[in-house]
Amino acid sequence: MLSIGELLANTLSGDQNLREDAANQLEQAQQTNYPAYVTMLTRELRNEHASPYTRNAAGLAIKNSLISSAARRNEIAQRWITMDEATRQQVKQEVLMTLDAADQRVTTTAAQVICAISAIELPVGQWTDLMKHLLENITTTDKDSLKISTLITIGFVCEAIPSDILAAQSGAILTAVVSGARKEEPNQEVRKAAINALYNALEFIRENFEREGERNYIMQVVCEATQSSDVNVQVSAFECLVRIMQIYYDKMRFYMEKALFGLTVLGMKHEDERVALQAVEFWSTVCDEELELMTEAVEAQESGEQPDRLSHNFAKAALPEILPVLLWLLTKQDEDADEDDWNVSMAAGTCLSLLAQCVEDAVVAPVIPFVENHIRHNDWRFREAAVMAFGSILEGPEHKLLANLVNQALPVLIEMMRDPSPQVKDTTAWTLGRVSELLIECIKPDVHLNPLITALVFGLKDSPRIVSNCCWALMSLSDQYGGKETPASTYPLSPYFEGIVTALLETTERPTNESNARTSSYECISILVQGAALDSYPTIQKLTITIIDRLDSTIQAQNQIIGTDERMAHSELQSNLCSVLTSIIRKLRSEVVPFADRIMTTLLSLFSTATKHSTTLEDGFLAVGAITTAVEGDFVRYLEAFAPFLYAALSNHEEYQLCSIAVGLIGDICRALQEQSLPYCDTFMNVLLQNLQSPVLNRNVKPAILSCFGDIALAISGRFEVYLEVVMMVLAQASTMRASEGTSYDMIDYVIALREGILEAYVGIVQGLKTGEKAELLLRYIEQIFNFLNMTWNDHEKTEMIIRSMIGLIGDLAEAFQSGQLQQWFQSEFVSQVLKEGRNNRSLPNGTREVSRWAREMVKRASHIKH
């Protein structure tokens, strides 16, 4: 029998068999006797004679046994909490002692273990003396290594634990952390660890930050750290300032005037890019905060209220100082930089774009001379910086201020698509996309469109990065010129449509998807199809055959795929093709019918070869949904062959997005087939009801299931009677879900989605039973329905969709019961309020107000009283 040290060493072996055998033995030990397993690992973590690698492996094994996916979190926590007290105390004590180990890798792993245990124990009121032990480490030792490992631990714990749990200890934590961050601390490693711990503690020291004296001291310590002789400390200090600005913007006016303006401008000019990046990020954060405050101010004004918070307009005040530095930083590109590398010139471009949105017109005058002076510069860096600066200020300033400048710049930008520098071409394509998206009125179809599209199509033959930006520019043009709900007979892109699609199809034939060029090209084809005018339909019909042929080829090549990367790339290609096919079907509608058999044959082959976890299934199912709408009742010919794939997806609870799409597809099928769907409804209903009861299925699928009951009822009308009792019971249960005070935003969103689903179900059921002349079956459930409506109306969390569905449901009930059976219910005060809201709230869309007018008329007829 191997020792624990030997087993852990084997988990790091280059021999796969040894690794797998060791992992299996450890897993078995964990399952068989968890207390013995975790005790054994703790001893190895603490063992000074063991190698750092096996000690590290021991610590990671403990940590991994304490954390898990959301689904198993409670189970894992219970396993630890129910372990005997003596064993838990022993593990915690030994791990705390390991913070004093000589090897920093071991101490960092010990810090992670402490964090994992605290995440389980602190929320349930245990390990209350943890912070006391950690603070003693800092205040009673002269060993810098122990201070560093303890500060790292405090940082981890502060990051992982909800702020309200640690708030009571914030003063003690702050004292320990700030003492390590002061300029008097001689060891810069200690100082850096302290600044990082402070960063993670910022959320729960709000009370301390409210007190001016404490706030001044914290700000002084952080500002002094930006001037440390150690660059790593400077980087951490600027990161801390960014976070402080995010959380405590309202408190920053004094500090901006006294120190932060100067410190951050100097930081942006720092020779070490890591410092400069954080200093630029500081100003991007200022702009983010002030943009949010601008939005809040507009919303408050629209509601006739005063905004809760006011902007200090830091960006506007700092413009003369920071703008020249940002423009200078734009010229600091790295020729060999990978596109995924975040560098200072990219950061400066992002910051300039946010600044333009913040200060609006004021940014234009100082930027234009920079553009004019450098756009034809001999050095590509200055040309690229000039184009980037121009593209970055297109959102924010008034259009009329920019229009003349864009008109002058367009011919130059189009010409620059043939610049010898790939970086210049890349940024030019992006800027042309920005012009297309934001200032389409400046592009004169008879003057600019031909050379612009010629330049962008030429760019499709270039490097993958340039291809992606050319695609985005073409998509922006399509979105602006097309996209009407009812296609026009022609539109400005019609003369170029076939040529663009042909060029994009050529681009997609590249063997790899570097820089997402292939995906971007297929996405661009989809957007072009969605926006196309009627005179482009012949091209779209030809495209249909091309896409089906390509999809068939990928299915035939399925068996030749080797390796995970190749399989993922293949799956992504199939998803791209399915997305284009979906766009084509939705565009052509009934004109796709001649291709329907071939499309469904291909999709069924695709489903039979796709793996259970493939994203291809999701995109393929969306294409089937589009087919149901196009062929309507004719879809019954495909349903028997498709049903097994549909049922498999509905039962695949781990892949909840696929399951959700499959639920929506049942609704599509029922809408298309109407009463022809009846033979399948028993199975549909059984699967949907099982899914509602599943403890594994993601809760976000459940609102769609409730809505689907409404689709089924609408399709089979009076025949829904057999399902009515169980569905009304399910809806009553779902109605009890509420978002209580202090609930997370996710939970609030879920309750809103649930109520939207319940309302859609009720609307479908009422309309279906009325059509089937069985509305009287609803009378026993009227109290349930009106109680739900009343509760929903009196909850302040209501979307426009909820209001519209409520009005529609009241109208449907009134239309179904015209003989006064529901008169007492229609006299309820909340019903009158709902209908008044639909009539008087000018912010509601016209469609909702139309529904409201109809509903008021129905209620008037059903109750013979005026509303």
LINZIHU-V792195 format. One record per backbone hydrogen bond with DSSP energy under -1.0 kcal/mol. CO is the residue of the C=O (numbers start at 1). NH is the residue of the N-H. If there is no record, write none. Layout:
[[CO NH] [CO NH]]
This chain:
[[3 7] [4 8] [5 9] [6 10] [7 11] [9 12] [10 13] [15 19] [16 20] [17 21] [18 22] [19 23] [20 24] [21 25] [22 26] [23 27] [24 28] [25 29] [26 30] [27 31] [28 32] [29 33] [33 37] [34 38] [35 39] [36 40] [37 41] [38 42] [39 43] [40 44] [41 45] [42 46] [43 47] [47 50] [51 55] [52 56] [53 57] [54 58] [55 59] [56 60] [57 61] [58 62] [59 63] [60 64] [61 65] [63 66] [69 72] [72 76] [73 77] [74 78] [75 79] [76 80] [77 81] [78 82] [80 83] [84 88] [85 89] [86 90] [87 91] [88 92] [89 93] [90 94] [91 95] [92 96] [93 97] [94 98] [96 99] [97 100] [98 101] [103 107] [104 108] [105 109] [106 110] [107 111] [108 112] [109 113] [110 114] [111 115] [112 116] [113 117] [114 118] [115 119] [117 120] [117 121] [118 122] [121 124] [121 126] [122 125] [127 130] [129 133] [130 134] [131 135] [132 136] [133 137] [134 138] [135 139] [136 140] [143 147] [144 148] [145 149] [146 150] [147 151] [148 152] [149 153] [150 154] [151 155] [152 156] [153 157] [154 158] [155 159] [156 160] [157 161] [162 165] [163 167] [166 169] [167 170] [169 173] [170 174] [171 175] [172 176] [173 177] [174 178] [175 179] [176 180] [178 182] [182 185] [187 191] [188 192] [189 193] [190 194] [191 195] [192 196] [193 197] [194 198] [195 199] [196 200] [197 201] [205 209] [206 210] [211 215] [212 216] [213 217] [214 218] [215 219] [216 220] [217 221] [218 222] [219 223] [220 224] [221 225] [222 226] [224 227] [225 228] [230 234] [231 235] [232 236] [233 237] [234 238] [235 239] [236 240] [237 241] [238 242] [239 243] [240 244] [241 245] [242 246] [243 247] [244 248] [248 251] [249 252] [252 256] [253 257] [254 258] [255 259] [255 260] [256 261] [259 263] [260 264] [261 265] [262 266] [263 267] [264 268] [267 270] [272 276] [273 277] [274 278] [275 279] [276 280] [277 281] [278 282] [279 283] [280 284] [281 285] [282 286] [283 287] [284 288] [285 289] [286 290] [287 291] [288 292] [289 293] [290 294] [291 295] [292 296] [293 297] [294 298] [295 299] [296 300] [297 301] [298 302] [299 303] [300 305] [301 304] [313 317] [314 318] [318 321] [318 322] [319 323] [322 326] [323 327] [324 328] [325 329] [326 330] [328 331] [329 332] [334 337] [338 341] [343 347] [344 348] [345 349] [346 350] [347 351] [348 352] [349 353] [350 354] [351 355] [352 356] [353 357] [354 358] [355 359] [356 360] [359 362] [360 363] [361 364] [363 367] [364 368] [367 371] [368 372] [369 373] [370 374] [371 375] [374 377] [379 383] [380 384] [381 385] [382 386] [383 387] [384 388] [385 389] [386 390] [387 391] [388 392] [398 402] [399 403] [402 406] [403 407] [404 408] [405 409] [406 410] [409 413] [410 414] [411 415] [412 416] [414 417] [415 418] [416 419] [421 425] [422 426] [423 427] [424 428] [425 429] [426 430] [427 431] [428 432] [429 433] [430 434] [431 435] [432 436] [433 437] [434 438] [435 439] [439 442] [440 443] [444 447] [444 448] [444 449] [448 452] [449 453] [450 454] [451 455] [452 456] [453 457] [454 458] [455 459] [458 461] [459 462] [463 467] [464 468] [465 469] [466 470] [467 471] [468 472] [469 473] [470 474] [471 475] [472 476] [473 477] [474 478] [475 479] [476 480] [477 481] [478 482] [488 534] [489 535] [491 494] [493 496] [493 497] [496 500] [497 501] [498 502] [499 503] [500 504] [501 505] [502 506] [503 507] [504 508] [506 509] [507 510] [513 516] [514 517] [516 520] [517 521] [518 522] [519 523] [520 524] [521 525] [522 526] [523 527] [524 528] [525 529] [526 530] [527 531] [533 536] [534 537] [536 540] [537 541] [538 542] [539 543] [540 544] [541 545] [542 546] [543 547] [544 548] [545 549] [546 550] [547 551] [548 552] [549 553] [550 554] [551 555] [552 556] [553 557] [555 558] [557 560] [558 561] [563 567] [564 568] [565 569] [566 570] [567 571] [568 572] [569 573] [570 574] [571 575] [572 576] [573 577] [574 578] [575 579] [576 580] [577 581] [578 582] [579 583] [580 584] [581 585] [582 586] [583 587] [584 588] [585 589] [588 591] [589 592] [590 593] [592 595] [593 596] [595 599] [596 600] [597 601] [598 602] [599 603] [600 604] [601 605] [602 606] [603 607] [604 608] [605 609] [606 610] [611 614] [615 619] [616 620] [617 621] [618 622] [619 623] [620 624] [621 625] [622 626] [623 627] [624 628] [625 629] [626 630] [627 631] [628 632] [631 634] [632 635] [633 636] [634 637] [635 638] [638 642] [639 643] [642 646] [643 647] [644 648] [645 649] [646 650] [647 651] [651 653] [654 656] [655 659] [656 660] [657 661] [658 662] [659 663] [660 664] [661 665] [662 666] [663 667] [664 668] [665 669] [666 670] [667 671] [668 672] [669 673] [670 674] [673 676] [674 677] [675 678] [677 680] [678 681] [680 684] [681 685] [682 686] [683 687] [684 688] [685 689] [686 690] [687 691] [688 692] [689 693] [698 701] [699 702] [701 705] [702 706] [703 707] [704 708] [705 709] [707 711] [708 712] [709 713] [710 714] [711 715] [712 716] [713 717] [716 719] [717 720] [718 721] [720 723] [723 727] [724 728] [725 729] [726 730] [727 731] [728 732] [729 733] [730 734] [731 735] [733 736] [734 737] [740 743] [744 748] [745 749] [746 750] [747 751] [748 752] [749 753] [750 754] [751 755] [752 756] [753 757] [754 758] [755 759] [756 760] [757 761] [758 762] [759 763] [760 764] [761 765] [762 766] [763 767] [764 768] [765 769] [766 770] [767 771] [768 772] [769 774] [770 773] [774 777] [775 778] [776 779] [778 781] [781 785] [782 786] [783 787] [784 788] [785 789] [786 790] [787 791] [788 792] [789 793] [790 794] [796 798] [799 803] [800 804] [801 805] [802 806] [803 807] [804 808] [805 809] [806 810] [807 811] [808 812] [809 813] [810 814] [811 815] [812 816] [813 817] [820 823] [822 826] [823 827] [825 828] [828 832] [829 833] [830 834] [831 835] [832 836] [833 837] [834 838] [835 839] [836 840] [837 841] [840 842] [841 844] [845 849] [846 850] [847 851] [848 852] [849 853] [850 854] [851 855] [852 856] [853 857] [854 858] [855 859] [856 860] [857 861] [858 862] [859 863] [860 864]]
